[in-house]
Amino acid sequence: MFTFPAFLLPALWVLNGFLALLYFIVAHWAIWVTLPPLAWLPLTDRPERRGRVAMAAALAGLSAILAPPPVPYAVLLMAWAALAAVRLERHDPLALRWNAVQGLALYGLIGLGYLAWRTLRPLSTDPAMAQGLVYLNALIAIALYAYPLGFLALLAQAAWLHPPMERPENLVSTIRTRGRR
């Protein structure tokens, strides 16, 4: 029978802890991939808005960490799409950034509401509420899956569809007259 040498036990414990940490990182990959764009949003925003943007990003991150799927994957998709759209936008990046932050904050609230619903749903045992629960489950499923699609459509519209630019002489005239004709 093989006995493990006692002097190697600390190395085995460290290896076991490393493997547990590696398993945790791999099992929660969506959260680790979501955190960089959520951290980028407040770090690169204007100083006067940085606090509000950080709170919105924290709300989205908290819902990605705590809420069950599909919330972490939707926040992942939305955060990276927001980062890409803001980086590619040349017309009005501040407005697009603010719309993206608002969208992420709202989906963070949706995700936390879904978490509360999943946590508190088993407490309701009234058979009269069964029909209402089916209806509410349908509304929740629509919100969880349709909202990210609407968010991506908003980003695409804001990033690619812009009003046509004025001719140079019209632009100079508008500036000189301060918009009055």
N, C-alpha and C positions, 0 to 999 in steps of 0.2 A: 504494500500500500504506500502511495506517495504522500508525503507530508510537505507542505510548503514551508520553506525556511522562514523563520520568524523575522530575520533582519530585512527580508524583502516585503513584508506586509505593508509598511508605509508607502512604498512605491506602488503596490497593488491598490491601495486606497486612493492614492492620487490619480492613478489610471482610471479607476472606477468613477471617481468624481468627474474627471475629464470626459469620459464616455457619457455620463448622465447629462453633462452640460451640452455636449455635442448633440445628443438626442433631443434635448429641449430646443436647441437652435434649429435643427432640421425640422422638427415637428411644428414649429411656429414660424416657418420661413416667411409667410405672408406679412407678419408683423415686422420682421427685421427689414424686409424690402420696402415696406410702407413708411418707415420712420425717416429715411433721408429726405424725400420730398416734403414731408410734413415739417421737418426741421428747416428746410430751405426757405419755405414761404415766409416765416417771420424774420429769419436772419437777413433776408435780402430786401425786406420792405422798408418803407420810410419810417423814421424813428417815431413819429407821432402816431402811427397806426400799428406799430410793432406789438404792443400789448394785446390789442384786440385780435390781431392775426394769430398771435401765439395761443390765445385762449381758444380760438376756433380750431386751430391745428391740434391742440391738446384734446379738445372734445372729439374730433374725428379719430385721433389716435387711441383715446380711451375706449371708444366704441369698437375700434378694430381689435383691441386687446381683449375686451371683456365679452363682446357679443358673439354668439355662435355664427357659423357660416350661414349665409353668404356675405355677411357684413365685412369681415376682414378683406375678402377678395375684391369686393366692390370699392372699399376705401382705397385699396392698393391701386386699382385701375383708375379711379378718379384722381388720386393724388399725383400719379405719374402723368396722366393726361393734362392735369392743370399745370404741372411744371413745364411740360413740353409746349403747351399752348402759350403760356406766358413768355417763355423764352423765344418762341417763334414770332410772337405778335410784334408788329412794328407800328401799327396805327395808334392804338391806345392801350399800352400794356398795363397801366395802373388800373383802368376800369375793368379789364379782363381779370387781372389778379384779384381785385375785390369781389367780382362775381364768383370766381373760383373759390375764394375763401368762404363766401356766404354759402355756396353750394356744399362745400365740405362740412361746414358747421351744421347745416340743416340735416345732412345725411348722418352726421354724428348723433344728432338728437333722435333721428329715426332709428339708428342702431341701438341706442340706449333704451328707447321705448320698446324695441323688439326684445331686448334682454329682459326688461321688466315684465313684459308680457309672457315670455317663456318661463320666467321664474315664478310668477304669480298665477299662471293659468291652472296648474294642478290644484290650487286651493279652492277653486270653484267646483262644487259637486252638485249643484242644483240642476236637475234634469230639464227644467224649463228654460235654462239658458243655453242649451245645446244648439238650438237653431241660430241664436245670436252669435255663438262662438264660431260656427261655420262661416257666417257672413263676415265676421271680424277677421278670421284667418285669411279669407280671400282678399280683403282690403290690405292686410299687412303684407301678404305675398306680392300684391301689385306694387305697393310702396317700395318694398325691398328690391324688386327687380326693375321696375319702370323708372324710378327716380335716377339711378345711375345712367340709364340710356338717355333720359332727358338732359342730364348734366353734360354728357358727352356731346349731345346735339347742340346745346348752348355754347360749349367751347368751340365746336367746329364752326358754328355760325359767326361767333365773335371773331374768330381768328381768320376766317377766309372770306367773309362777305362784308365788304366795306362800301360806303357810298363813294361814288366817283369823285375824283379830285377836281377842284375848280381849275379853270384855265388861269395861267399866271396873271393876266391883266385883270381878271375878276378878283383874284385874291389880293392883289395890290390895291385895287379900288375899295374892297371891303375893309382892308386895314386902314387906309387913309381916311375913309369916312366913318370908321368905327361901326360899321354895319348899317348905317343909315343911307338910304338912296335918295 
